[in-house]
Amino acid sequence: MDEFRKRKYETVLSNENMNDISLADGDESSAGFTAPYESGFEKKVVNEISVKEALQKLPEEDREILLMRFANEEAVSVIAEVYGMSRFALYRRIKQALNKLRVLLE
């Protein structure tokens, strides 16, 4: 990875940006939480906190890949180039990281 991209993504992926992650509005009924909440907002806050905590438990490279792809909406081809892998290898890596994240959230 060249120095320009390395600096760019080190800045983008700093822990400060973890606070900028927000979940899209959607159907919270599939979140798996059974606690009674007064509003959908409280559920969303709990979901966001859970996701942020789970992301912190992932290996650094998996976390960076997921943040680049979903929080920063970076193209798969760009991320693959940064990590020196094919797009298909990156798709497999994203799927594995999402599975790890799913297990941590259960």
N, C-alpha and C positions, 0 to 999 in steps of 0.2 A: 504494500500500500504506500503510495507516495506521501510525502510530508504534508502537502496541502490537504488531502482528504483525511489523513490521520488527525490533523489539528481540527478540521471541521467537525468530524464525528466525535472527537473527544469533548468538544464543547457541547455539541448537541446531546450527547449521552451522559452528561454529568448528572449527579444525583439531584441537583436543583430542578432539572426537568421532570423528575418523577412526580413533582407536585402539579405539573401541567397536564397530566394524563387525566382524561375524564371519559367516562363511558357514555356511549350514545344512548339517548332516550329510547326505550323500547319496552318490550313485555318483560316485566320483572318476575312474573309468575314462574318462569323457568329457572330462576336463580337458585332454587333449592333451599331457601331460608324459610323456616317455619315459625320464627318468632313473630308475634303480632306487632305490626308497626302502625302508627297512626296515619302515616302518609307515605306516598311513593317516594318522596324526597328522602325520608329517613332510610328507606331500603336502598336507594341509589348510593347514599353516603356509605352505608355499610359495605355495599358491593365494591365501591371504589377503594375503600381502605383494605379490604380483603385482597383485591387484585394487586395493589401496590405492595403489600406485604409478601404476597406469593412471588411477585416479580423479583423482589430483593433476595429471595431464597434460591432463585435460578442461578446456574453458572453465568459468569459475566458475559461470555460471548453469546449465549442464548438470549440473555436479557437485552443485550445490545441489538441483536438481530430483530427481536420482536419490537423493540422500541423504534428502530429505524423503519421497519415495515408498517407498523400500525399507528404509532403515535406521530411519527414524522411523515407518514405516507410516502416513503421513498420507493421508487420502482425496484422491482426484484432484480432487474439487470444491473442496476447501479450497486445494490448491496452485494450481489454476486461478484462484481468486479472489485469492490473494496476488499472482500475477503478472499479473492483469488479462487473462486470455485464456479462451477457451471450453475446456470439457473436451476437446473433440475436437482442438483445437489443442495442448493439453497432451499428449494421447495421442500425437500425431504427434511432438512434441518429445521425449517419453520414448523413443519408438522410435528416433529419430535419435541420441539420446545413447547408447542401448544399442548401436547399431551402431558408433558411434565407439569405445566402450569395447571392444567385441568386436575391432575392428581393432587396438587398442593391445595387447590380450592375445595376439594371434597371433604 
